[in-house]
Amino acid sequence: MNPVKLEETMMHFLLEHQLKNRRSLNFLILMESIVTAAKYIQHYYDLAALQGNLGEAGSTNVQGESQMRLDLLAHQTVMHYLAESNQVIEATSEEVTEEILLNEDGRYFLYFDPLDGSSNIKHSLPVGFLFGIGKRMLGGEEDYRLRRGREFIAAGMFLIPSGIFTLSLKDAGTWQFLLDSTGVYIRPTRIRFPESPKSWELSFNAGNTTTFSTPVQQWIAENQPKYNFRYTGALAVDFHRLLHNGGMFMYPAIVNHPNAQKNRPEGKLRHMYECAVVAFIAHEAGGMAVNEAGDDVLEIQPKKRHQRSALYVGSREVVESIREVLRDHVRAQKGDGGRVEAAKEPDATGAGVH
C-alpha cells in the first residue's frame, strides 16, 4: 500500500506561526473569515456565466467606475464573513464610500478590494482579491487613523480562479498556498523575487506611454528592451507574475493626455487597498514600491480613504533605477537642485504582532 501524501494546511502554518511568536489566535479567526469569503468569490466566478453574472450591475462605485455584478457579490460576501468573525473594528472597501464600522471590540482594520481587475470578468480572465490588515491601538483610545502600509501586520492576494493565495506576514516573509480539490489551502511555500535578471519583466499599459511624464517615457525607451513585456490589465494578475519572474509593474501618473481632463497627476490606483497591499507583499519578498515622487509607498500616511497613487513595484534593483529618475524630476520641478534623501528602512523587530 502506497503511503498517503499529506500536506500542511495554511491554517496549521498560521497556528504554528502565532504560537511560535506568542501571538493571539484572534488573527487566525480573522484569516479564516477572509479565506472563506475568497472561496465563495471563486465559486461565484466559476458559475458567473451560467448564472448570468458576467455583466454590469447598473451602479457605480466611489470612484465613479461601473460596478460588475460580481463586484457587489464579492463585497457582500467579504462583509458577511468579516462581521461574523467579530474581529474587525472597521473596514474599508473599494465598493463603499465611507468607512464600515463593524465590531467595537474588534482588534483589526481591514482595507480591501474584493474583486481587482473586474473588467476581466466578462472575458473569463483572472481577477484578484486584495487585502491589508492593520492592528487597532490596544493601549489607550483608538483614533481610527488610516494605517500606513508599514503598519500593516499582514497583506494578501487571492488569484481567482487559479486557486493561489499569497500572504505576507510582517517581518516573516511572503508565502504562497494552493487550493486543493477539497477546498483547503495547502503547501506553504516561501517566495522571493528572483535575483537573476534573465526572467525579469516590465508590466504597464503601453497604450498610455505618451501620457506619462517625459522622464518616465525616456526611462521606458532606454530600459524596456532589457526585459520581457507582459500586461493583463489586472494588478493582482500582473503582480503575481512578477513575484515569480521579477521585474516591475508600473502605473505612472498620467500628465500628458491630449484631453487635460483625463490627466491623473496623483495616479489612478487606490493607495489603501491596492498600492499599499502589493507594496507590503513586495517588501516581504525582497522587493520595494514607490510612488510618482519616488517615495516609499509603505511610508505614506494616507489622508483619504480612497486616495489615489501612482505605483512602481517589483524587484528592488529595477524600482531603484526608476526611483532616481522620479526624484530627479521632482528636484527639477522644485528648481532648488537640492538632494532628496532616500527613506531609511526601519530595523526589523521580529515577527509581526498579530
Steps between C-alpha positions, in 0.01 A plus 500: 500500500644837395520757782254785481664833431374748757554874463540777757197728494506877506316511833750264661782713362345814652430325830865399527604856411279653768602256771871527418484878532263497800226680309126484552274266306264785405702539182415142399129568546528804273700307238246217501224751419705656218589162351137385516390815317765443233379145439144623449620775264679234297180292501297797371763563232486136383119520464481858373438414135236236579318730743520811282729692736767606250347840425480840665284558807367836378668693784832674561747488786659789689744560213216533249588168336229265379452213742478145374247266656786296640647817657190531717478128574864495604463806725189363670668164555811649659293725726282211616794290616687796650196584711460137597861482620453780759867592450478818288439841652484680163519403133572694183376361169552628149128461447381726785565872548518521880667289765305193613477467878464140610595379847584755768723247674669386178880486491560571131450742213449351155557682170388299198417488132263203473543457125807658344499511120126448472502625138655159424191316623296519180793343316542221759853620580657482848420754771621555855389572856744733679508585870718663764463459877584762763489466877291718730662687789483253786625757749289814530208623293490410131534803272382324180797637309556340161805275533815540294604193304799474732252448786319208336547172681404297192386539140374249250388433146275224369533418130159394367421247355857366515468403866826664610522701821797725576533615861766722654556519875683794654872423526425133424503481119267447207339158461284333239235232550312285250129415515459122485203299377349486849487881526794535739802726447814289538876482438648821645787609277712807571563716193739782422562699185760316289844661508595409144377761248457235229130456583419859594199664339350846461125528538310819416228633272704573187205689351554771762872546438475838329295634792775432756750766604791549260759349741288186544457468123877532458563236766262262322668559162841427649405202716208314343726313251676336798187324624206291389170689478172375651177679593153361575319805637460352850747604770467172690569290190797702378649526849462124547714444190763743625533320834617195306683663209627827647503842338254785556132583471442869443196723480651849464314826543325620183611857435518543121159382382368689192180553699619683812191383691631143476831580665557332836804669652438324831478158330207267440538205736361514853761531770340321797380174348710471183836680519571450871395135480733402216774722645480304828508167315791618285698618804463164673613331176816710474361771270372853541243752375505876443255764379540773236724707731725202564374472858471160667133398476516331841599826670213711365242608755162488320289813530192360328342156502490473122798716406677414180865441426742419223681171555836347411540162671722197457865396515701746706767565234248596232288714731811678631596577141178684420486648850808710424332628181184590692693683773711688248178612334359621833820695570490653154138608551591660832795668335707492817753242394482356850550132556214297645627228726352152466282386787688266731367155569410448867669213680303179503342423835418136454177341385208741492253550782194314380 
